[in-house]
Amino acid sequence: MDDLPLAAVFPAATREQWRALVDGVLKGADYEKRLVHRTRDGIRIDALYGAAEPAAQPLRGDGQPAPWLICQRVDHPDPAEANALALADLDGGADALALVLAGAPSARGFGLPGPEALEAALAGVMLPLIGVRLDAGPRGFEAATALVALARSRGDALAELDLDLGIDPVGVLATSGRLPAPWSETEERLSATLSELEAAGFAGRAFLADGRPFHEAGATEAGELAAVLASALATLRALEAGGHALEQASASIGFLLVADADEFLTVAKMRALRRLWARVEEACGLPPRPIRLHAETAWRTTTRRDPWVNLLRATTAAFSAGLGGADAVTVLPFTAALGLPDAFARRCARNTQVVLLEESNLWRVVDPAAGAGGFEALTADLCAQAWAQFQAIEHEGGIVASLTSGALAGRLDAIREGRDRDLATRRQPITGTSEFPHLAEAPVTVLAPAPEPAPLPEGALPSRRFAEPFERLRDASDAFLERTGARPRVFLANLGPIAAFNTRATFARNAFEAGGIEPVTNDGFPDHAAMAEAFRAAGTPLACLCSSDAIYAEQAVAAAQALRAAGARTVYLAGRPGELEAALREAGVSRDLYAGCDLLRLLAEAQELAQSNAA
């Protein structure tokens, strides 16, 4: 029997038909507010897109299906231990290494002690069989020289090695606030270094345009793309001024973008960079060529609390980077924010990609987002936004001038302030930290705890993780527990039957635990006297009324008065008071706990009150 093309039997559905059905479900609610999302760049993300014609853009490699490289960080301060971990990674499926030196921003207080440690760290590692990326920060020139010398001493043909030397003076300026030498001298050194490398037969990428400093300082997707473009262009200009042909100079620059847990934006960002750099090459009179695009999972989204969730965030990020066309992907171990990752955490990072490549076979489709209306639209919109922001940087004199003047830092500060508000109010929740926290979580193992970060140098862009403010509250709670034997507590004054208070009591429990405040819960009380007695037994100055609006109307005022009479210094209400506000305020309810409130401020005040009461 011939196949029956069922789809052809029915008329094609139209967007108008879909929209009419949606409007019926919305029942008069605003479509734009309910179903349309806007990114921090103002890009509109609709609920439905049709098919799109794939836009022409450069692809990874030669455009044929091929796995991306699984890149593992080598950052143990002991070169021998670093070597053992690197060999285990390569034996376990990795095919690229990122050599992180002490002093590099991404070392986070660890890293190989210096360029002289590269030989020991790479003992037994066959450079012709793997990819290598240097991450040396301010020692980039020295590390590049040392790695090339090591390869030559082994008799390796430099032209055949897959090396990214990672020299990035713009990144050094962004993260340290200054350069070792004026930019004019740095430009000369960039050009001289490329001449020396070419004379030695080097054919890899000597320089890197790195998005991490800008991403960690708060940049949006378009902002990160703009900064990376401007960084690469600054290097390109320096090399051209030094007498290098543009095609040769362009081929010497690699790129690194950050991949985070937003699948759509990460895929589109990776795709957009290739299109944007092709536009730069065309403006230079060059034919577009494939670039080397590295991706690394986001530091700013890692958490110290419930770090297992980092595995989920990293999986989504690696998935998105691979589908977006990254040539090499580095997954940060899930314990990276806590300290130096052990072999287990490194194995999880490595196997995240092994599963995506070998079991899910994600590499077998070239640019799987091509033709998908949502991805094509988002990629195009990101390109437009990034190009406009790139032009703004160029208007300021280029990336070096923009960083030196503080103009770029000022824009990043404004973006970060807006995001901080959303984090504090949980409009941007952090799973395991500000949402669904777990006060009794078991500790995880690291080889060494993370050191205290050094003071931020003047003029440097900050590197901040989203979870830090909530983590500070949790740290204070842990210290209070160690000092007194109990955490700061809040008494949940549950009113009425369980069906009435359960929803808001659960909401309040999660909210208070996000700040390390332990809820004292219960199944309700027969009367307010019993509730007041239970509150006094809890030994806390904090109480929170939890129930439905109907129960509040009957009992909230009297319950608040009973709690205040029993010694409550602060009484919260889970929800909004509505018409009861004046009466509740008079009865002693001083804070409202609701979706969208400034939870971070509320928790900080609660911590302070609980600890002062204990003192």
N, C-alpha and C positions, 0 to 999 in steps of 0.2 A: 504494500500500500504506500502510495506516495505521501510524503510529509505534507501536513496541512498547515499552511501559513496562517495561523489563527489571527495574528496581529493585523493582517491585511483585510480580514473580514469586518473589522470594526473601524468606524471613522476615527481619525486622529483627534485626540483631545487637544483643546486649545488652552492657552493661559487664561483667557477670559472665563472659560468654564471652571477652571481650577479656582480662580479668584472668587467667583461667585459662591462656590462651595465654602471656601475659607471665610468669606465675609459672613456666611450663615452661622458658622461655628463661633466666630468672634462676637456676634450679637451686638454690633455697633462699636466695639472697641477699635482703637486706632491701629490699623495694620502696620504702619511704620514703627509704632512704639512696641507692639507685641511681637512682631515677626522679623523685623529688620534690625540688624546689629551693625554698629559702626566701630571700626578699629580706632586705636589712638591716633592714627594718621587721618582719621575722618573718612576712611574708605567704607563705602556702603556694601554690606553683605546681605543679599536678599535671601528669602527662604526657598526660592526655586529659580533655576536657570535652565534654559534650553541647551541643546547641543550647539557647539561652536566649531567653526573652521579652525583647525590647528594653526596657530601663528608660527611663522618660520622663526627659528631661533637656534643658536649653536647648541649642540648636545655634548654629552660626556664622551671623551675619547674619540673614536672614529665613527660614532653613531651606531655601532653595533652592540647588541646586548653583551654585557660583561659585568662581573661582580665588582662592587666597590671594594676598596681596601679596608680591612679591619685593623684599625690603628690603636695601639695600646701605649699609654703613657709610661715612661721610665723616669721615675722621680724619687727613688729611694736615695737618701744621702750617702749611704755606703755603696761604693761602686760595685763591690763583689755581690752584695745582696741585690742591687739593681740588675746586675747581669743574670743572676739566678731567676729573678722574676721575669725578665725579658725572655729568657730562653724557654721558661714554662709557658709564657704567652704564645710564643711562636710555635711551640710544639702543640699547643692547644687550639690552634686555628687562626691566630693573628698573622697578618702578612705585612704589617707596617708598624713602625715604632716612632713615638714622639719623644725625643730626648729633652727632658726638662731640666734646666740648670738652676741652681740656687740663685736667687735674686730676680728671676723672671716673675712677673706678676702671677702667672698661672701656677707657680711652684707652691704658693700658699705656705711659705715657711719651710719647705722641704727642697728637694731637687738635688741633682748631682753637684758636687762641690765646685766644679769648674771645668773648663775645657780640657784640662789635663786628665780628667776622669773618664773621658769618652772611650779611651782605649780599653780600660778595664771593664767598663759597662758593656762594651760590645764584643768582649772576648767570646769567640766561638760563634758569633753572629755573621752569617755570610751576606754581606751587603748586596751583592748582585741579585739575591733572591727576594729581597724585600724592599719596601719603601721606607724612607727615613725622613722625618721632619724635625728640625732643630727648633727648640723653644727656649732661647737663651736670654731674652730680654735685652738689658743694656750690654751684655757681653756677646752680642750677636756676631760682630765681626771676628772676634777672637775664636768663638766656637766654630764658625764656618771655616776658618783657616785650619783649626785643629782637625775637624772631620775630614776635610779634603786631604790633609797631610796623612791622616791615618789610612784612608782609602788608597792613596798612592803608595804608601809603605807596604801595603799588602799586595800590591801589583794589580789592583782592580782598575779596569778601564773606566775613567770618570764619565766618558760619554755614554756608557751603557748603564750607569747607576740611576736609580730613581730617587733623587735627593731633592729635598726642599730645605735650603739652608736657613730660611726664616729670618733674614736680616730685616728689621722693621724699625727704623728710627722714628717714624711717626708714632708708632705704638709706644716707644720709649718716652717720647715727649708727652703723650697723653697720660701715661701712668705714673710718671715721675715729675712732671711739671717742668722739666728742663732737659736739654741735650748736653752731652759732654763737650761739644764744640758747636760754634754757630752753624746755622743751617747751610750757609754757603760752603763751609768746610766739609760738612756732612755730605753735601751733594758731590763734592770732589771725591770724597772717599767712596761713595757708592759707585761712581764711574770707574775709579781706579780698581776697586775690588772686582767688578765685572770683567775688566780687562785682564786682570791676573787669572781669574778663573777660566776665562776662555782660552788664554794662552796655555793653561794646564790641561785643556781638553774637556772642561766641565760643560755639560749640556743640560743640567737640571734647572731648577728655579732657585736663584740666589736670594730673592727678596720676597717679602710677604706683605700683603695688605690685609690686616687682621681686624675683624669686627668685634672681637671680645672686649677691648677696653671701652668701646662705646656702648655695647649691649649691657655690660655690667654697670655702667654709669646711668642706665635708664633709657637708652635709645629705643625708639620704636623700630619696626621692621624697615620702614622707608628711611629712617634716620641712620640705621646701621648700614644699609646699602649705600647711602649718600657718602657717609664717612669712609667706607671702604673704597668707593670709586675715587674720592678725593685723595686718599692715601696712595692708591696705585698711580694716579695721575702725577702726584708730586714726585714719586720715584721715576716715572717715565720721563718727566721733564728734566730731572737731574741727569739721567743717563743720556738723553739726547744732547743736553748741553755739554756733556763730556765727550761727545763725538761718536756715540753709538747709534747705529741705525735703528729707526723706530721699531721695525719688525723684530730685530734682535733684542731690543730693550723690553718690548712687550712680552716676549716669550720668556724672559727671565723673572717675571713676576707671578707669584702664586697668590691665591686668595683663601681666606678662612672666614666662614660665617658661623654664627651660633644657631644650633637647632634646639627648639624648645618644644613644649608639650602641645602647642597649638598646631595641629596637623596641617590645616589649610594654609595658614600663613607661612609655616616653615617650607612646605612644598613650593608655594608661590615665590617665596623669597629666594630660594635656591635657583629656580628657573629664571627669575627676574635678573639676577646678577649676570648670568651669561648674556642675556639680551642687552643689558645696559653696557657691559664692557664691549660688546660687539659694536654698539653705537659709538663709543669712544674710539675704537679702532677705525671705524668708517670715517669719523671726523678727522682722523690722522692720515687718511688715505690708505689704510691697510685693509686687506680682506679679513673678515672675522675668522678667528681660529679658535679651536677648543682651548679652554683655560684649565688649569689645575685648581679644582675647588675642593678645599678641605672643609669638613664640618665637625664641630665639637658640641656636645650637649651642654645645655645652659647651666652655668654656675649659679646664676641669680635665682633659679627656681629650686635649687637643692635645699634640703632641710636637715637639721640635726634631730628634730623630733619626728618620731615614726619614720626613720630613714628608709624603711622598706618601700614606702610609696615612691621614693626616688627611682626604684626599678621600673615602675610603671611610667613615670614621666620620661625616663631615659629611653624606654622601649618605643614610646610614641615619637620621641625626637629622632631616634636613629631610623625608624621606619620612614618618617617624613623626609629626612635628609637624603636617604637612599632613593626614594621615589622622586625627589626633586632634582636628582642628578649629581649628587656629591661624588667625587672621585675617591675620597677616603673619609671615614667617619671615626671619630674618637668618642667613646662613651665614658663619661666620668664615673668611677666606681660609686656605688650608692652610699658609701660612708665617707666620701671625699670631704664633706663639710665638717666631719667630726675629727679627722686626722689623716694619718698616712694609711691608705688602704692595705689590707692584708691580702693574702693569696685568694681567699674565698671571694672577697669583694671584686678583685681583679677578674676572677673567673666569671663571675656574674656579668661584668661589663663586657667581657669578650664573648660569652655565650649568647648574650642578647643579640648580637649581630650574626653569630653563627646560625642561630635559629632562623632569623629573618632571611638569610641568604640561602642556607643549605636545606632547610625544611620548608620554608614558605616560598622559596624561589622568586623572591621579589625582583631580582636583577634581570630576569629573563624578558622583561618588557622595557623597551627604550621609551622614556618619557611617557609613563602611563597616564599622566594628567592631560596630555595633548587632546584637544577636542572636547574636553569636559567644560561646559559653559562656566561653571563656578570658578574653576581653577584658571581658565583662560582670562576671565574678567578680572579676577583678583591679581593675576600676574601683570596684566596690562595696567591696572590701577596702581599697583606697587611701583611699576616702572615710572609712571607719570609722577607720582609723589616723590620718589627717590630722586628723579632727575631734577625736579624743582628744588629740593633741598640741597642737592649737589651744586646746582647753580648758585644757591645762596652762599654756600661755602666758598665757591670760586669768586663770587662778588666781593667777599671779605679778604681776598688775596690768597686763597688756597687754604688747605687744611692746617699748615704750619702757622700761618698768620691767625687763623680763626682760633686755634688752640692757645696761642700765645696771648691774644687779646682777651680771651675768656668768653668770646661771643658764643662759641659752640657749647662751652660748659654752661652758660646761662640758659640756653635753650634746653639742654638736658636736665638742668635743675627744675625747670618749669614742668617738664614732662614727668619727672620723678615725683614732684609734689602732688600732681594729680593722681598718679598711680598709688602713692602712699595713702591718700584719702580713701581710695577704693579698697586697699588692703585693710585699712583700719576699720572700715564699715562692712567688710566682707562682701562687698560687691564683686571683688576679685578674691574668692576664697582660696585657701591653701589647704588641700586635703591632708589630714593628719596633724595639722598645726593650728590653723584657725577654724577648721571644720573637722568634725569627728576626731578630736584629740583623744589620747589615751594616757592617763596619768600614771598607770602602772606598767607602762611598756618596759620590756627588758632591755638592758644595754647591749650594744653590739660591739664587736671587737675591732680595734685598729692597732696598727703596729706602734704608733705614737700619737698622742693627742695633738690636735691642732694648736699651734702657739698663738698667743695674743697677736692680733694684727698690729703692724707698725703704724705710727701716726701718719696720716695722709700728708705727703709733701705739698708744699704750697704750689698752687696752680695745677695739681694733678687731678684727673677725673677720679671720682670715688668708685669703689667696687663693692656693691651691696647686694646681699641676698634678700629676697622678699620676706622671708620668715624671721629675720633678725629681731624686730621689735617684740613679737610674740615669744621668741626664744628667750629673750632677756627676762620676761615675766616668768617663764617656766624655770629659768635658772634661779631666780629669786625665791620661787616656791620651793625648789629643791634645797636651797640653803636654809630656808626657814624650817623645813622638815628635819634637816640634819641638826639644827640648833635646838629645836623644841620637841621633836618627836612627832609632830603632826603638821599637816599643810594648812595654809590659810583656808578657812571654810566659809561656806554660805549655806544658810538654812533655807530649804525650799518649803515654803508654806503652801502646801497643796490643798486647795479648797474644793469641796464637793466630791462627787464620785470620780473614780479613776478615768472613766471615759471623758470627763469634763476637763481634767487637768493634765492628762498624759502628754498631749501634744506640746503644750507650752512648757511643761516640766522637762521634757526631753530637750527642747530648744534651749532652755535656760541651762541645763546641765552641760550641754556641749559648749555653750558660750562661756560659762565660767571656767570650765576645764581648759579652754584655750589659753587662759592666763594663769594656769596652775592653781586655781582655786577649787577646792574639793567640795562638791555639793553634798549636803546631808539631806537625803531624800526620804520619802515615806509614802504610805498609801492613803494619806489624808487623815482627818481627825473628826471625832464626833461633835466637838464644839471648840470654840476659840480658847477656852481655858486649857484644854488638853494640848492645843497647838502651842500656846505660850509656854507651857511646862516643857514640851519637847524642844522648843527653841532655847530655853535656858540650859537644858542638858547638853545641847550641841556645843556650847562654849564658844560662840562666835558673835561678833557685833553685826553681822550681815544677815539679812533675810530677804527672800524674794517670793512675792505672791505669784502663784501659778494656777490658772484656771481659765474657764471660758468667759466670754463677755457677759453671758447671762448670769453666771455665778458671781462675777465681779459686781454686777449691779446690785446683787442682794447682800453680799458679804464683804467685799473688799475694804470698805471704809472701816467697819468694825474690826476686821482682822488686822488691818494696819495699826489701829489704835491699841489693840491687844499686844502686838509685837513691840510697839514703842514702849508701852508700859512695862513689858518684860525685859527691856534693856537694849533693844535693837537701835544701833546708831544710824544705820542706813537701811531703808526698806526699798526694794526694787519691785517693779511691776513687770511681769512678762507679758508684753503686748503694749498697746497704746491705750491711754486712759479714756480718750473720747470725752463724752459729756461729764464723766466723773472726775475730770482733772482737778478742778478747784477743790472738791471735797477730799480727794485723795491727798492732795498737797497739804491741806489743813490737818489731815489725819497722820501725816508723817511720811508719805511715799515721796522720796526725793529723786529717784532715778527710774527711767523707763528702759526696759530691755526689749528691743524689737529688731526685726530685720532692717538693716540700713542705719542703725544707730552707730555712733563712734565707739565701737566695742573696745578698741585699744585704750582709749582714754578712760572708759568706764572700768576696765580691768585694772589699769594702773592705780586708779583711785581706790579700788577695792583692796588691792594688795597693800597699799600704804596704810589703809585704815585697819585691816586685819593685823598687820604686823605691829602697828603702834598700840593696838589694843592688847596684844600679847606682851609687849614690853611694859 
